[in-house]
Amino acid sequence: MRFNNLAELIELAEKESKPIYEIMIEEHVRETGETREKVVAQMTESFDVMMASVQRGLKEDIKSFSGLTGGDAKRVYEYAQQGKTLLGKQATEAVAMALSTSEVNAAMGLVVATPTAGSCGILPGVLSSLSGSLGLEKEQLVLGMFTAAAVGYVVANNASISGAGGGCQAEVGSATAMAAAAAVELAGGSPAQAIQAAGLALKNVLGLVCDPVAGLVEVPCIIRNGFGSVLALAGADMALAGVRSVIPPDEVIMAMYNIGKVMPVELRETAMGGLADTPTARKIEQQIYGNELNEA
């Protein structure tokens, strides 16, 4: 890649007068030797999987194998159709679609890790929402995925996208930043505004711990995906309005990495602390694992 951080990505995009998604497509073509058509076709396949997971969670009675989660996506989506939401129909539908994808993941369904399975709902939730509110075609939404991928690439190579390595900030935080940047470019914003959106969104989840109840990617992971979709849209709107992060986005990523390094192991996907160590969580854990837990 010709860029290693977000500042270099903006510089490259502005120098060549191209959106971030175009830079990312060209870099992928350059690195793999594949044609542009094939690269876009591969991303389109991923997009189709995303949208299928969104629809499945909204239409089917999804229930996770543990029985802990399922059905919330349908509840929120139906509530959104009543026209009485406090967030507004678009944002509430984004929440529903993010929950939907995450519930499908918890039920062992097919999803696209963006950038992880634990944060798989945020980008499809935002993209699905924008499809309706902005009247975007499938081809445009696929381009937005390349914008998201560019941000994800930078985060992964300069910090972490692993809950075990950096807490939930690394998973839900990264996905939120990716979705925020994609939303800005899809709305006609500049590369600089897209990166500002990523920084604004990411810095508001710094310190978020990874504390899955019973060690499963369900509670609180699914709900956090729903909230992440709203945060991404808020970051995008702020950036489009001209709001800038006082701390440069690359430094926000650096801060996330440093926070992850000092985060206790109990709060990094081990189910030893946080919500996973509450009395209710321990009862749930006992109900799921029973004798296996006692023997361990």
Residue, then its C-alpha position, 0 to 999 in steps of 0.5 A: m500500500r502507498f499509505n501507512n496511516l490516515a494522514e498519508l491516505i488523505e494526502l494521496a486522495e487529495k493529490e490524485s483528486k480521488p475518493i478514498y474508495e478509488i485509492m483503495i481499489e487501485e491499491h488492491v489491484r496493484e498489490t494483487g495483480e487482479t483486475r479492477e473488475k474482479v476486485v469489485a466483484q469480490m467486494t460485491e460478493s461480500f456485500d451480498v452476504m452482508m445484506a442477506s444477513v441483515q434480511r435474515g435477522l429481520k424476517e426470521d425468528i433468530k435465536s442463538f444456540s445459547g438461547l441468550t439472544g435473538g429477536d431484538a432486531k425485529r422488535v426494533y425494526e417494527y418499532a421504527q416503522q411506527g414513526k415514533t422513534l426518538l432517534g428518527k426512522q433512519a437511525t433506528e433502522a440502522v440500529a435494527m439492521a446492525l442488531s440483525t447481522s449480529e444476531v445472525n452471527a450469534a446463531m452461527g449464520l453467515v456474516v462478513a467480519t467487518p473487521t471482526a465477527g464481534s463487530c459485524g453488524i455496524l457497517p451493514g447496519v449503516l450501509s443498509s440505512l443509507s441505502g434508503s435515506l440517500g437512495l443509493e444503488k448497490e454499486q455505490l454501497v459497494l464502493g463505500m465498503f472500500t472506504a471502510a476497508a481503507v480505514g480498517y487497514v490502517v487501524a489493523n496495521n497501527a493498532s489492533i482489531s482484536g478484542a483479546g488484544g485491545g478490548c472492545q474498543a478495537e472491535v466495535g471502535s474500529a467498525t464504527a470508525m470504518a462505517a463513519a468514513a464510508a457514510v461520509e463518502l457515500a453522502g458526498g463528503s471529501p476524503a478529509q471529512a471521511i477521516q475526520a468522521a472516523g476519528l470522531a467516532l473512534k475516540n468516543v469508544l476509547g477504553l471500551v472493554c471486551d467482557p462477553v458474558a459466558g465468553l460468548v459473542e452475544v451479551p453485550c456484543i450484539i447491543r454494542n453493534g446497535f449503538g455503534s451504528v448510531l455513533a457512526l452516523a453521528g460522527a459522519d454528520m459532525a464531519l459533514a457539518g465541518v466538525r474536526s477532531v482536535i486530536p488527529p485521527d492517527e493519534v486517536i488510533m495510537a491512543m487506542y493502541n496504548i490503552g489496549k496495552v495497559m488494559p487488564v487481561e480481565l477486560r480483554e475477551t477473557a470473560m473474567g471481568g466487567l459485565a461477565d463477572t456480575p452475579t447475573a452473568r455468572k448464573i447465566e454461565q452456570q446455566i449454559y455450561g453446568n457441570e463442564l464449568n464445575e469440572a474446569 
